[in-house]
Amino acid sequence: MMVEIFCGILGDASYGPNVRKWREPGRIANLGQCFVAINPDAFAPGFRDRMSDLMDHCRGLEPAAGYDRVLVAGDPERAHMQECDENGGIPYPPHLIENMNKLASTLGVEPLKTV
């Protein structure tokens, strides 16, 4: 509800049922944006400890069928960053590298160097 209020109603953009469906390219999306910065120190003390406790609790929940664990915000990103560090860079699918090198050839620039 807060996302609809902040981004749609306060942002003078589409909201709720008025948001364009992804497969309606002939209609303007009119998506609103809202960026909020909150200083947790302005509220109750112990934010970091309480937040860690909540995330640990969520990670300890029973995962949904077909999953081996519960992830919280930031977990997939940290795992990807670790993979990049271990591999010495960002892993790109081979077809993407091929397409980028074809474009480089068309533009007359040096192709990607891979490790």
Phi and psi in degrees as a GROMACS rama.xvg file:
@    title "Ramachandran Plot"
@    xaxis  label "Phi"
@    yaxis  label "Psi"
@TYPE xy
-64.9223  -35.8893  MET-2
-62.9186  -43.3862  VAL-3
-62.3698  -41.7384  GLU-4
-67.2939  -51.6962  ILE-5
-65.7666  -49.9797  PHE-6
-83.8864  -36.9005  CYS-7
-91.668  -64.4701  GLY-8
-69.5936  -54.275  ILE-9
-67.9468  -28.1361  LEU-10
-86.3485  5.22727  GLY-11
52.1991  43.4128  ASP-12
-123.74  -179.174  ALA-13
-65.5522  152.094  SER-14
-147.421  156.407  TYR-15
48.9917  -124.967  GLY-16
-71.5202  -8.10168  PRO-17
-88.0915  -6.80032  ASN-18
-71.3834  132.158  VAL-19
-62.4848  139.037  ARG-20
-73.0489  152.181  LYS-21
-60.8395  -29.3272  TRP-22
-95.4426  25.2468  ARG-23
-117.588  64.6453  GLU-24
-66.1694  -16.9016  PRO-25
-78.5906  -2.55071  GLY-26
-117.115  137.985  ARG-27
-64.768  134.526  ILE-28
-69.9879  -41.7397  ALA-29
49.7623  53.4871  ASN-30
-89.8417  129.82  LEU-31
-88.2093  160.392  GLY-32
-127.063  148.253  GLN-33
-146.375  128.267  CYS-34
-120.117  126.847  PHE-35
-125.02  130.508  VAL-36
-111.651  124.219  ALA-37
-121.962  130.034  ILE-38
-93.2943  106.222  ASN-39
-63.506  -21.1052  PRO-40
-68.0111  -15.201  ASP-41
-79.3369  -4.46851  ALA-42
-115.405  -145.885  PHE-43
-64.9652  148.233  ALA-44
-71.5426  161.669  PRO-45
81.8597  25.3356  GLY-46
-54.9408  -51.3502  PHE-47
-59.0058  -45.8203  ARG-48
-65.6132  -42.2745  ASP-49
-67.6768  -38.7673  ARG-50
-67.4971  -42.1846  MET-51
-61.0082  -40.7037  SER-52
-61.3538  -44.757  ASP-53
-63.6662  -44.5005  LEU-54
-65.5364  -40.7614  MET-55
-62.8587  -40.1993  ASP-56
-60.2813  -47.3375  HIS-57
-62.624  -42.8531  CYS-58
-62.945  -27.2492  ARG-59
-84.6128  -3.45715  GLY-60
-70.8186  159.881  LEU-61
-66.8559  124.07  GLU-62
-69.6435  156.658  PRO-63
-65.8431  157.951  ALA-64
-54.5022  131.924  ALA-65
92.192  -2.80464  GLY-66
-119.901  149.909  TYR-67
-97.0135  -13.6985  ASP-68
-160.66  163.223  ARG-69
-94.4121  130.909  VAL-70
-105.927  148.952  LEU-71
-116.48  169.389  VAL-72
-50.8252  129.196  ALA-73
97.9327  -22.7541  GLY-74
-61.6054  -49.3205  ASP-75
-62.6827  -37.3557  PRO-76
-66.5898  -41.7974  GLU-77
-63.7964  -39.9651  ARG-78
-63.8275  -40.7061  ALA-79
-67.2178  -40.8246  HIS-80
-62.0629  -39.7902  MET-81
-64.7019  -41.6555  GLN-82
-60.7991  -43.2643  GLU-83
-63.2894  -42.3511  CYS-84
-62.3525  -44.4588  ASP-85
-67.0395  -33.6371  GLU-86
-88.8908  -6.52703  ASN-87
77.3525  19.1625  GLY-88
163.074  -174.241  GLY-89
-85.5205  125.705  ILE-90
-78.189  122.403  PRO-91
-108.979  143.615  TYR-92
-64.8347  143.614  PRO-93
-53.5799  -39.7043  PRO-94
-64.9901  -31.2812  HIS-95
-68.8899  -42.6443  LEU-96
-62.6791  -42.6429  ILE-97
-59.4591  -46.5502  GLU-98
-65.1284  -39.7533  ASN-99
-66.9882  -36.0766  MET-100
-71.472  -33.2831  ASN-101
-63.8259  -42.7237  LYS-102
-64.5135  -41.105  LEU-103
-59.4999  -42.5379  ALA-104
-63.0682  -44.2332  SER-105
-60.6481  -39.2532  THR-106
-85.6143  -7.16291  LEU-107
71.9913  32.3377  GLY-108
-115.157  165.157  VAL-109
-65.8369  138.186  GLU-110
-70.6221  167.908  PRO-111
-63.6606  144.394  LEU-112
-99.282  129.066  LYS-113
-112.643  156.734  THR-114
